[in-house]
Amino acid sequence: MQISVNGEEMEVSPGFTIGKLLNLLELTPERLAVEKNGMVISRKLLTKTTLEEGDKLEIVKAIGGG
């Protein structure tokens, strides 16, 4: 099924979770914010939140600075 990740189309299997997607993209959730269709997803829900056809995800990496 097709989803959009940071504006780029991507194909994933039905039942794929955001947690699996982050693993596929080699990203660790500790320093990320994930938004699904305009709603921020809690870190503890990433492995439970399944993706659906047409979902739009925005993944933002936190960068320290000062």
PQR file of N, CA, C, O and H, with PARSE charges and radii, in Angstrom:
ATOM      1  N   MET A   1       0.839  -1.182   0.000 -0.4000 1.5000
ATOM      2  CA  MET A   1       0.000   0.000   0.000 -0.0000 2.0000
ATOM      3  C   MET A   1       0.883   1.244   0.000  0.5500 1.7000
ATOM      4  O   MET A   1       2.025   1.202   0.459 -0.5500 1.4000
ATOM      5  N   GLN A   2       0.363   2.326  -0.505 -0.4000 1.5000
ATOM      6  CA  GLN A   2       1.117   3.573  -0.639 -0.0000 2.0000
ATOM      7  C   GLN A   2       0.905   4.477   0.572  0.5500 1.7000
ATOM      8  O   GLN A   2      -0.220   4.673   1.030 -0.5500 1.4000
ATOM      9  H   GLN A   2      -0.564   2.360  -0.877  0.4000 1.0000
ATOM     10  N   ILE A   3       2.005   5.020   1.077 -0.4000 1.5000
ATOM     11  CA  ILE A   3       1.966   6.053   2.109 -0.0000 2.0000
ATOM     12  C   ILE A   3       2.934   7.153   1.682  0.5500 1.7000
ATOM     13  O   ILE A   3       3.710   6.975   0.743 -0.5500 1.4000
ATOM     14  H   ILE A   3       2.919   4.860   0.705  0.4000 1.0000
ATOM     15  N   SER A   4       2.884   8.271   2.365 -0.4000 1.5000
ATOM     16  CA  SER A   4       3.806   9.374   2.114 -0.0000 2.0000
ATOM     17  C   SER A   4       4.613   9.622   3.383  0.5500 1.7000
ATOM     18  O   SER A   4       4.051   9.768   4.469 -0.5500 1.4000
ATOM     19  H   SER A   4       2.253   8.416   3.127  0.4000 1.0000
ATOM     20  N   VAL A   5       5.943   9.670   3.235 -0.4000 1.5000
ATOM     21  CA  VAL A   5       6.834   9.935   4.363 -0.0000 2.0000
ATOM     22  C   VAL A   5       7.646  11.182   4.024  0.5500 1.7000
ATOM     23  O   VAL A   5       8.474  11.162   3.113 -0.5500 1.4000
ATOM     24  H   VAL A   5       6.399   9.552   2.353  0.4000 1.0000
ATOM     25  N   ASN A   6       7.406  12.257   4.756 -0.4000 1.5000
ATOM     26  CA  ASN A   6       8.075  13.540   4.506 -0.0000 2.0000
ATOM     27  C   ASN A   6       7.970  13.949   3.037  0.5500 1.7000
ATOM     28  O   ASN A   6       8.924  14.450   2.442 -0.5500 1.4000
ATOM     29  H   ASN A   6       6.734  12.273   5.496  0.4000 1.0000
ATOM     30  N   GLY A   7       6.773  13.719   2.467 -0.4000 1.5000
ATOM     31  CA  GLY A   7       6.509  14.136   1.094 -0.0000 2.0000
ATOM     32  C   GLY A   7       6.928  13.156   0.018  0.5500 1.7000
ATOM     33  O   GLY A   7       6.688  13.411  -1.162 -0.5500 1.4000
ATOM     34  H   GLY A   7       5.998  13.312   2.950  0.4000 1.0000
ATOM     35  N   GLU A   8       7.546  12.043   0.383 -0.4000 1.5000
ATOM     36  CA  GLU A   8       7.976  11.045  -0.597 -0.0000 2.0000
ATOM     37  C   GLU A   8       7.093   9.809  -0.500  0.5500 1.7000
ATOM     38  O   GLU A   8       6.837   9.295   0.589 -0.5500 1.4000
ATOM     39  H   GLU A   8       7.741  11.835   1.342  0.4000 1.0000
ATOM     40  N   GLU A   9       6.630   9.339  -1.662 -0.4000 1.5000
ATOM     41  CA  GLU A   9       5.784   8.146  -1.692 -0.0000 2.0000
ATOM     42  C   GLU A   9       6.604   6.912  -1.346  0.5500 1.7000
ATOM     43  O   GLU A   9       7.776   6.801  -1.706 -0.5500 1.4000
ATOM     44  H   GLU A   9       6.837   9.756  -2.546  0.4000 1.0000
ATOM     45  N   MET A  10       5.958   5.986  -0.637 -0.4000 1.5000
ATOM     46  CA  MET A  10       6.634   4.773  -0.196 -0.0000 2.0000
ATOM     47  C   MET A  10       5.622   3.638  -0.182  0.5500 1.7000
ATOM     48  O   MET A  10       4.445   3.854   0.106 -0.5500 1.4000
ATOM     49  H   MET A  10       5.006   6.076  -0.345  0.4000 1.0000
ATOM     50  N   GLU A  11       6.077   2.436  -0.490 -0.4000 1.5000
ATOM     51  CA  GLU A  11       5.226   1.246  -0.486 -0.0000 2.0000
ATOM     52  C   GLU A  11       5.527   0.429   0.765  0.5500 1.7000
ATOM     53  O   GLU A  11       6.687   0.121   1.039 -0.5500 1.4000
ATOM     54  H   GLU A  11       7.033   2.261  -0.723  0.4000 1.0000
ATOM     55  N   VAL A  12       4.489   0.074   1.529 -0.4000 1.5000
ATOM     56  CA  VAL A  12       4.639  -0.789   2.703 -0.0000 2.0000
ATOM     57  C   VAL A  12       3.548  -1.853   2.675  0.5500 1.7000
ATOM     58  O   VAL A  12       2.549  -1.720   1.969 -0.5500 1.4000
ATOM     59  H   VAL A  12       3.547   0.324   1.306  0.4000 1.0000
ATOM     60  N   SER A  13       3.755  -2.902   3.449 -0.4000 1.5000
ATOM     61  CA  SER A  13       2.787  -3.997   3.536 -0.0000 2.0000
ATOM     62  C   SER A  13       1.626  -3.609   4.446  0.5500 1.7000
ATOM     63  O   SER A  13       1.803  -2.811   5.366 -0.5500 1.4000
ATOM     64  H   SER A  13       4.567  -3.010   4.023  0.4000 1.0000
ATOM     65  N   PRO A  14       0.442  -4.166   4.201 -0.5600 1.5000
ATOM     66  CA  PRO A  14      -0.680  -3.941   5.121  0.2800 2.0000
ATOM     67  C   PRO A  14      -0.311  -4.404   6.531  0.5500 1.7000
ATOM     68  O   PRO A  14       0.379  -5.410   6.697 -0.5500 1.4000
ATOM     69  N   GLY A  15      -0.769  -3.670   7.544 -0.4000 1.5000
ATOM     70  CA  GLY A  15      -0.472  -4.012   8.930 -0.0000 2.0000
ATOM     71  C   GLY A  15       0.856  -3.481   9.430  0.5500 1.7000
ATOM     72  O   GLY A  15       1.207  -3.689  10.592 -0.5500 1.4000
ATOM     73  H   GLY A  15      -1.330  -2.852   7.410  0.4000 1.0000
ATOM     74  N   PHE A  16       1.606  -2.792   8.566 -0.4000 1.5000
ATOM     75  CA  PHE A  16       2.890  -2.207   8.946 -0.0000 2.0000
ATOM     76  C   PHE A  16       2.650  -1.157  10.020  0.5500 1.7000
ATOM     77  O   PHE A  16       1.698  -0.382   9.924 -0.5500 1.4000
ATOM     78  H   PHE A  16       1.321  -2.623   7.623  0.4000 1.0000
ATOM     79  N   THR A  17       3.499  -1.121  11.042 -0.4000 1.5000
ATOM     80  CA  THR A  17       3.373  -0.111  12.099 -0.0000 2.0000
ATOM     81  C   THR A  17       4.400   1.002  11.880  0.5500 1.7000
ATOM     82  O   THR A  17       5.342   0.852  11.103 -0.5500 1.4000
ATOM     83  H   THR A  17       4.272  -1.751  11.120  0.4000 1.0000
ATOM     84  N   ILE A  18       4.199   2.105  12.572 -0.4000 1.5000
ATOM     85  CA  ILE A  18       5.173   3.192  12.508 -0.0000 2.0000
ATOM     86  C   ILE A  18       6.507   2.711  13.062  0.5500 1.7000
ATOM     87  O   ILE A  18       7.559   3.070  12.535 -0.5500 1.4000
ATOM     88  H   ILE A  18       3.433   2.226  13.203  0.4000 1.0000
ATOM     89  N   GLY A  19       6.479   1.905  14.116 -0.4000 1.5000
ATOM     90  CA  GLY A  19       7.715   1.353  14.679 -0.0000 2.0000
ATOM     91  C   GLY A  19       8.501   0.556  13.655  0.5500 1.7000
ATOM     92  O   GLY A  19       9.719   0.706  13.558 -0.5500 1.4000
ATOM     93  H   GLY A  19       5.624   1.613  14.545  0.4000 1.0000
ATOM     94  N   LYS A  20       7.821  -0.295  12.884 -0.4000 1.5000
ATOM     95  CA  LYS A  20       8.493  -1.075  11.831 -0.0000 2.0000
ATOM     96  C   LYS A  20       9.059  -0.153  10.761  0.5500 1.7000
ATOM     97  O   LYS A  20      10.152  -0.388  10.245 -0.5500 1.4000
ATOM     98  H   LYS A  20       6.832  -0.417  12.963  0.4000 1.0000
ATOM     99  N   LEU A  21       8.314   0.893  10.431 -0.4000 1.5000
ATOM    100  CA  LEU A  21       8.786   1.849   9.433 -0.0000 2.0000
ATOM    101  C   LEU A  21      10.062   2.539   9.906  0.5500 1.7000
ATOM    102  O   LEU A  21      11.008   2.692   9.133 -0.5500 1.4000
ATOM    103  H   LEU A  21       7.426   1.084  10.850  0.4000 1.0000
ATOM    104  N   LEU A  22      10.093   2.956  11.165 -0.4000 1.5000
ATOM    105  CA  LEU A  22      11.294   3.602  11.702 -0.0000 2.0000
ATOM    106  C   LEU A  22      12.484   2.650  11.651  0.5500 1.7000
ATOM    107  O   LEU A  22      13.595   3.068  11.324 -0.5500 1.4000
ATOM    108  H   LEU A  22       9.325   2.832  11.793  0.4000 1.0000
ATOM    109  N   ASN A  23      12.266   1.371  11.972 -0.4000 1.5000
ATOM    110  CA  ASN A  23      13.341   0.374  11.857 -0.0000 2.0000
ATOM    111  C   ASN A  23      13.814   0.250  10.423  0.5500 1.7000
ATOM    112  O   ASN A  23      15.017   0.207  10.166 -0.5500 1.4000
ATOM    113  H   ASN A  23      11.364   1.031  12.238  0.4000 1.0000
ATOM    114  N   LEU A  24      12.877   0.193   9.485 -0.4000 1.5000
ATOM    115  CA  LEU A  24      13.217   0.089   8.068 -0.0000 2.0000
ATOM    116  C   LEU A  24      14.067   1.282   7.620  0.5500 1.7000
ATOM    117  O   LEU A  24      15.006   1.130   6.839 -0.5500 1.4000
ATOM    118  H   LEU A  24      11.899   0.228   9.694  0.4000 1.0000
ATOM    119  N   LEU A  25      13.725   2.460   8.123 -0.4000 1.5000
ATOM    120  CA  LEU A  25      14.452   3.687   7.766 -0.0000 2.0000
ATOM    121  C   LEU A  25      15.704   3.893   8.619  0.5500 1.7000
ATOM    122  O   LEU A  25      16.410   4.890   8.471 -0.5500 1.4000
ATOM    123  H   LEU A  25      12.962   2.583   8.758  0.4000 1.0000
ATOM    124  N   GLU A  26      15.970   2.934   9.515 -0.4000 1.5000
ATOM    125  CA  GLU A  26      17.126   2.982  10.415 -0.0000 2.0000
ATOM    126  C   GLU A  26      17.118   4.235  11.288  0.5500 1.7000
ATOM    127  O   GLU A  26      18.141   4.899  11.459 -0.5500 1.4000
ATOM    128  H   GLU A  26      15.397   2.124   9.635  0.4000 1.0000
ATOM    129  N   LEU A  27      15.937   4.542  11.836 -0.4000 1.5000
ATOM    130  CA  LEU A  27      15.765   5.683  12.731 -0.0000 2.0000
ATOM    131  C   LEU A  27      15.380   5.172  14.116  0.5500 1.7000
ATOM    132  O   LEU A  27      14.608   4.223  14.243 -0.5500 1.4000
ATOM    133  H   LEU A  27      15.107   4.002  11.697  0.4000 1.0000
ATOM    134  N   THR A  28      15.923   5.807  15.148 -0.4000 1.5000
ATOM    135  CA  THR A  28      15.548   5.446  16.516 -0.0000 2.0000
ATOM    136  C   THR A  28      14.560   6.489  17.038  0.5500 1.7000
ATOM    137  O   THR A  28      14.767   7.686  16.843 -0.5500 1.4000
ATOM    138  H   THR A  28      16.551   6.579  15.045  0.4000 1.0000
ATOM    139  N   PRO A  29      13.500   6.050  17.692 -0.5600 1.5000
ATOM    140  CA  PRO A  29      12.433   6.975  18.081  0.2800 2.0000
ATOM    141  C   PRO A  29      12.769   7.940  19.209  0.5500 1.7000
ATOM    142  O   PRO A  29      12.013   8.882  19.445 -0.5500 1.4000
ATOM    143  N   GLU A  30      13.874   7.736  19.908 -0.4000 1.5000
ATOM    144  CA  GLU A  30      14.180   8.574  21.068 -0.0000 2.0000
ATOM    145  C   GLU A  30      14.304  10.056  20.737  0.5500 1.7000
ATOM    146  O   GLU A  30      13.951  10.897  21.564 -0.5500 1.4000
ATOM    147  H   GLU A  30      14.488   6.971  19.715  0.4000 1.0000
ATOM    148  N   ARG A  31      14.793  10.394  19.555 -0.4000 1.5000
ATOM    149  CA  ARG A  31      15.000  11.805  19.217 -0.0000 2.0000
ATOM    150  C   ARG A  31      14.194  12.201  17.988  0.5500 1.7000
ATOM    151  O   ARG A  31      14.649  12.975  17.145 -0.5500 1.4000
ATOM    152  H   ARG A  31      15.080   9.711  18.883  0.4000 1.0000
ATOM    153  N   LEU A  32      12.977  11.647  17.907 -0.4000 1.5000
ATOM    154  CA  LEU A  32      12.116  11.933  16.767 -0.0000 2.0000
ATOM    155  C   LEU A  32      10.743  12.405  17.225  0.5500 1.7000
ATOM    156  O   LEU A  32      10.295  12.106  18.332 -0.5500 1.4000
ATOM    157  H   LEU A  32      12.607  11.019  18.591  0.4000 1.0000
ATOM    158  N   ALA A  33      10.099  13.142  16.352 -0.4000 1.5000
ATOM    159  CA  ALA A  33       8.672  13.424  16.491 -0.0000 2.0000
ATOM    160  C   ALA A  33       8.022  12.868  15.232  0.5500 1.7000
ATOM    161  O   ALA A  33       8.506  13.094  14.123 -0.5500 1.4000
ATOM    162  H   ALA A  33      10.463  13.385  15.453  0.4000 1.0000
ATOM    163  N   VAL A  34       6.923  12.138  15.407 -0.4000 1.5000
ATOM    164  CA  VAL A  34       6.235  11.537  14.271 -0.0000 2.0000
ATOM    165  C   VAL A  34       4.799  12.041  14.248  0.5500 1.7000
ATOM    166  O   VAL A  34       4.087  11.996  15.252 -0.5500 1.4000
ATOM    167  H   VAL A  34       6.530  11.954  16.308  0.4000 1.0000
ATOM    168  N   GLU A  35       4.396  12.521  13.084 -0.4000 1.5000
ATOM    169  CA  GLU A  35       3.040  13.008  12.876 -0.0000 2.0000
ATOM    170  C   GLU A  35       2.386  12.137  11.810  0.5500 1.7000
ATOM    171  O   GLU A  35       2.968  11.912  10.750 -0.5500 1.4000
ATOM    172  H   GLU A  35       4.974  12.558  12.269  0.4000 1.0000
ATOM    173  N   LYS A  36       1.184  11.648  12.084 -0.4000 1.5000
ATOM    174  CA  LYS A  36       0.419  10.843  11.127 -0.0000 2.0000
ATOM    175  C   LYS A  36      -0.864  11.595  10.802  0.5500 1.7000
ATOM    176  O   LYS A  36      -1.712  11.800  11.670 -0.5500 1.4000
ATOM    177  H   LYS A  36       0.711  11.831  12.945  0.4000 1.0000
ATOM    178  N   ASN A  37      -0.996  12.001   9.551 -0.4000 1.5000
ATOM    179  CA  ASN A  37      -2.196  12.716   9.096 -0.0000 2.0000
ATOM    180  C   ASN A  37      -2.533  13.912   9.990  0.5500 1.7000
ATOM    181  O   ASN A  37      -3.697  14.152  10.311 -0.5500 1.4000
ATOM    182  H   ASN A  37      -0.306  11.834   8.846  0.4000 1.0000
ATOM    183  N   GLY A  38      -1.494  14.656  10.385 -0.4000 1.5000
ATOM    184  CA  GLY A  38      -1.691  15.873  11.161 -0.0000 2.0000
ATOM    185  C   GLY A  38      -1.776  15.688  12.667  0.5500 1.7000
ATOM    186  O   GLY A  38      -1.922  16.665  13.402 -0.5500 1.4000
ATOM    187  H   GLY A  38      -0.549  14.460  10.124  0.4000 1.0000
ATOM    188  N   MET A  39      -1.685  14.436  13.140 -0.4000 1.5000
ATOM    189  CA  MET A  39      -1.755  14.160  14.578 -0.0000 2.0000
ATOM    190  C   MET A  39      -0.410  13.636  15.059  0.5500 1.7000
ATOM    191  O   MET A  39       0.124  12.685  14.488 -0.5500 1.4000
ATOM    192  H   MET A  39      -1.567  13.643  12.543  0.4000 1.0000
ATOM    193  N   VAL A  40       0.147  14.251  16.114 -0.4000 1.5000
ATOM    194  CA  VAL A  40       1.407  13.780  16.682 -0.0000 2.0000
ATOM    195  C   VAL A  40       1.147  12.454  17.392  0.5500 1.7000
ATOM    196  O   VAL A  40       0.193  12.324  18.158 -0.5500 1.4000
ATOM    197  H   VAL A  40      -0.288  15.023  16.578  0.4000 1.0000
ATOM    198  N   ILE A  41       2.014  11.466  17.126 -0.4000 1.5000
ATOM    199  CA  ILE A  41       1.880  10.137  17.713 -0.0000 2.0000
ATOM    200  C   ILE A  41       2.842  10.016  18.892  0.5500 1.7000
ATOM    201  O   ILE A  41       4.040  10.261  18.753 -0.5500 1.4000
ATOM    202  H   ILE A  41       2.789  11.572  16.503  0.4000 1.0000
ATOM    203  N   SER A  42       2.314   9.643  20.039 -0.4000 1.5000
ATOM    204  CA  SER A  42       3.125   9.439  21.237 -0.0000 2.0000
ATOM    205  C   SER A  42       4.166   8.353  20.978  0.5500 1.7000
ATOM    206  O   SER A  42       3.891   7.367  20.294 -0.5500 1.4000
ATOM    207  H   SER A  42       1.340   9.444  20.152  0.4000 1.0000
ATOM    208  N   ARG A  43       5.348   8.541  21.522 -0.4000 1.5000
ATOM    209  CA  ARG A  43       6.434   7.572  21.340 -0.0000 2.0000
ATOM    210  C   ARG A  43       6.020   6.167  21.782  0.5500 1.7000
ATOM    211  O   ARG A  43       6.384   5.180  21.142 -0.5500 1.4000
ATOM    212  H   ARG A  43       5.572   9.342  22.077  0.4000 1.0000
ATOM    213  N   LYS A  44       5.263   6.077  22.873 -0.4000 1.5000
ATOM    214  CA  LYS A  44       4.865   4.757  23.375 -0.0000 2.0000
ATOM    215  C   LYS A  44       3.830   4.080  22.474  0.5500 1.7000
ATOM    216  O   LYS A  44       3.571   2.887  22.632 -0.5500 1.4000
ATOM    217  H   LYS A  44       4.967   6.879  23.394  0.4000 1.0000
ATOM    218  N   LEU A  45       3.238   4.810  21.541 -0.4000 1.5000
ATOM    219  CA  LEU A  45       2.256   4.227  20.625 -0.0000 2.0000
ATOM    220  C   LEU A  45       2.828   3.897  19.248  0.5500 1.7000
ATOM    221  O   LEU A  45       2.116   3.360  18.399 -0.5500 1.4000
ATOM    222  H   LEU A  45       3.447   5.779  21.412  0.4000 1.0000
ATOM    223  N   LEU A  46       4.095   4.209  19.017 -0.4000 1.5000
ATOM    224  CA  LEU A  46       4.676   3.999  17.686 -0.0000 2.0000
ATOM    225  C   LEU A  46       4.610   2.545  17.239  0.5500 1.7000
ATOM    226  O   LEU A  46       4.346   2.274  16.068 -0.5500 1.4000
ATOM    227  H   LEU A  46       4.673   4.645  19.707  0.4000 1.0000
ATOM    228  N   THR A  47       4.847   1.608  18.151 -0.4000 1.5000
ATOM    229  CA  THR A  47       4.844   0.191  17.764 -0.0000 2.0000
ATOM    230  C   THR A  47       3.432  -0.373  17.665  0.5500 1.7000
ATOM    231  O   THR A  47       3.249  -1.491  17.185 -0.5500 1.4000
ATOM    232  H   THR A  47       5.062   1.829  19.102  0.4000 1.0000
ATOM    233  N   LYS A  48       2.432   0.382  18.111 -0.4000 1.5000
ATOM    234  CA  LYS A  48       1.046  -0.084  18.074 -0.0000 2.0000
ATOM    235  C   LYS A  48       0.223   0.588  16.984  0.5500 1.7000
ATOM    236  O   LYS A  48      -0.864   0.118  16.648 -0.5500 1.4000
ATOM    237  H   LYS A  48       2.581   1.291  18.501  0.4000 1.0000
ATOM    238  N   THR A  49       0.731   1.681  16.432 -0.4000 1.5000
ATOM    239  CA  THR A  49      -0.024   2.450  15.450 -0.0000 2.0000
ATOM    240  C   THR A  49       0.229   1.898  14.054  0.5500 1.7000
ATOM    241  O   THR A  49       1.342   1.983  13.535 -0.5500 1.4000
ATOM    242  H   THR A  49       1.614   2.063  16.705  0.4000 1.0000
ATOM    243  N   THR A  50      -0.816   1.330  13.451 -0.4000 1.5000
ATOM    244  CA  THR A  50      -0.665   0.747  12.115 -0.0000 2.0000
ATOM    245  C   THR A  50      -0.885   1.807  11.042  0.5500 1.7000
ATOM    246  O   THR A  50      -1.587   2.798  11.238 -0.5500 1.4000
ATOM    247  H   THR A  50      -1.720   1.261  13.873  0.4000 1.0000
ATOM    248  N   LEU A  51      -0.260   1.555   9.914 -0.4000 1.5000
ATOM    249  CA  LEU A  51      -0.368   2.453   8.772 -0.0000 2.0000
ATOM    250  C   LEU A  51      -1.486   1.980   7.858  0.5500 1.7000
ATOM    251  O   LEU A  51      -1.771   0.786   7.765 -0.5500 1.4000
ATOM    252  H   LEU A  51       0.311   0.750   9.754  0.4000 1.0000
ATOM    253  N   GLU A  52      -2.115   2.941   7.183 -0.4000 1.5000
ATOM    254  CA  GLU A  52      -3.201   2.648   6.261 -0.0000 2.0000
ATOM    255  C   GLU A  52      -2.914   3.319   4.927  0.5500 1.7000
ATOM    256  O   GLU A  52      -2.163   4.292   4.852 -0.5500 1.4000
ATOM    257  H   GLU A  52      -1.883   3.911   7.258  0.4000 1.0000
ATOM    258  N   GLU A  53      -3.524   2.786   3.882 -0.4000 1.5000
ATOM    259  CA  GLU A  53      -3.378   3.328   2.534 -0.0000 2.0000
ATOM    260  C   GLU A  53      -3.592   4.839   2.551  0.5500 1.7000
ATOM    261  O   GLU A  53      -4.592   5.327   3.078 -0.5500 1.4000
ATOM    262  H   GLU A  53      -4.134   1.996   3.943  0.4000 1.0000
ATOM    263  N   GLY A  54      -2.640   5.576   1.968 -0.4000 1.5000
ATOM    264  CA  GLY A  54      -2.768   7.016   1.836 -0.0000 2.0000
ATOM    265  C   GLY A  54      -2.324   7.832   3.038  0.5500 1.7000
ATOM    266  O   GLY A  54      -2.394   9.060   3.001 -0.5500 1.4000
ATOM    267  H   GLY A  54      -1.828   5.179   1.540  0.4000 1.0000
ATOM    268  N   ASP A  55      -1.866   7.180   4.109 -0.4000 1.5000
ATOM    269  CA  ASP A  55      -1.396   7.932   5.276 -0.0000 2.0000
ATOM    270  C   ASP A  55      -0.270   8.880   4.891  0.5500 1.7000
ATOM    271  O   ASP A  55       0.558   8.576   4.031 -0.5500 1.4000
ATOM    272  H   ASP A  55      -1.808   6.182   4.139  0.4000 1.0000
ATOM    273  N   LYS A  56      -0.259  10.032   5.545 -0.4000 1.5000
ATOM    274  CA  LYS A  56       0.808  11.017   5.353 -0.0000 2.0000
ATOM    275  C   LYS A  56       1.553  11.163   6.672  0.5500 1.7000
ATOM    276  O   LYS A  56       0.984  11.578   7.682 -0.5500 1.4000
ATOM    277  H   LYS A  56      -0.931  10.279   6.243  0.4000 1.0000
ATOM    278  N   LEU A  57       2.843  10.811   6.643 -0.4000 1.5000
ATOM    279  CA  LEU A  57       3.677  10.891   7.837 -0.0000 2.0000
ATOM    280  C   LEU A  57       4.711  11.987   7.677  0.5500 1.7000
ATOM    281  O   LEU A  57       5.263  12.194   6.596 -0.5500 1.4000
ATOM    282  H   LEU A  57       3.304  10.474   5.823  0.4000 1.0000
ATOM    283  N   GLU A  58       4.960  12.679   8.764 -0.4000 1.5000
ATOM    284  CA  GLU A  58       6.072  13.620   8.846 -0.0000 2.0000
ATOM    285  C   GLU A  58       6.939  13.147  10.001  0.5500 1.7000
ATOM    286  O   GLU A  58       6.457  12.978  11.121 -0.5500 1.4000
ATOM    287  H   GLU A  58       4.512  12.511   9.642  0.4000 1.0000
ATOM    288  N   ILE A  59       8.218  12.935   9.726 -0.4000 1.5000
ATOM    289  CA  ILE A  59       9.164  12.498  10.748 -0.0000 2.0000
ATOM    290  C   ILE A  59      10.215  13.586  10.888  0.5500 1.7000
ATOM    291  O   ILE A  59      10.895  13.935   9.923 -0.5500 1.4000
ATOM    292  H   ILE A  59       8.610  13.072   8.816  0.4000 1.0000
ATOM    293  N   VAL A  60      10.343  14.122  12.103 -0.4000 1.5000
ATOM    294  CA  VAL A  60      11.264  15.223  12.360 -0.0000 2.0000
ATOM    295  C   VAL A  60      12.279  14.776  13.400  0.5500 1.7000
ATOM    296  O   VAL A  60      11.914  14.257  14.455 -0.5500 1.4000
ATOM    297  H   VAL A  60       9.791  13.838  12.887  0.4000 1.0000
ATOM    298  N   LYS A  61      13.564  14.983  13.092 -0.4000 1.5000
ATOM    299  CA  LYS A  61      14.638  14.651  14.033 -0.0000 2.0000
ATOM    300  C   LYS A  61      14.918  15.848  14.930  0.5500 1.7000
ATOM    301  O   LYS A  61      15.027  16.979  14.457 -0.5500 1.4000
ATOM    302  H   LYS A  61      13.860  15.405  12.235  0.4000 1.0000
ATOM    303  N   ALA A  62      15.034  15.586  16.231 -0.4000 1.5000
ATOM    304  CA  ALA A  62      15.392  16.639  17.183 -0.0000 2.0000
ATOM    305  C   ALA A  62      16.904  16.847  17.140  0.5500 1.7000
ATOM    306  O   ALA A  62      17.678  15.891  17.190 -0.5500 1.4000
ATOM    307  H   ALA A  62      14.945  14.667  16.614  0.4000 1.0000
ATOM    308  N   ILE A  63      17.305  18.102  17.048 -0.4000 1.5000
ATOM    309  CA  ILE A  63      18.726  18.439  17.004 -0.0000 2.0000
ATOM    310  C   ILE A  63      19.010  19.418  18.136  0.5500 1.7000
ATOM    311  O   ILE A  63      18.356  20.455  18.249 -0.5500 1.4000
ATOM    312  H   ILE A  63      16.676  18.878  17.008  0.4000 1.0000
ATOM    313  N   GLY A  64      19.981  19.085  18.965 -0.4000 1.5000
ATOM    314  CA  GLY A  64      20.350  19.962  20.073 -0.0000 2.0000
ATOM    315  C   GLY A  64      21.146  21.161  19.582  0.5500 1.7000
ATOM    316  O   GLY A  64      21.796  21.108  18.539 -0.5500 1.4000
ATOM    317  H   GLY A  64      20.513  18.243  18.873  0.4000 1.0000
ATOM    318  N   GLY A  65      21.088  22.192  20.315 -0.4000 1.5000
ATOM    319  CA  GLY A  65      21.839  23.391  19.952 -0.0000 2.0000
ATOM    320  C   GLY A  65      21.819  24.370  21.115  0.5500 1.7000
ATOM    321  O   GLY A  65      21.276  24.093  22.185 -0.5500 1.4000
ATOM    322  H   GLY A  65      20.560  22.235  21.163  0.4000 1.0000
ATOM    323  N   GLY A  66      22.412  25.489  20.877 -0.4000 1.5000
ATOM    324  CA  GLY A  66      22.395  26.426  21.984 -0.0000 2.0000
ATOM    325  C   GLY A  66      22.827  27.777  21.610  0.5500 1.7000
ATOM    326  O   GLY A  66      22.860  28.671  22.455 -0.5500 1.4000
ATOM    327  H   GLY A  66      22.853  25.715  20.009  0.4000 1.0000
TER
END
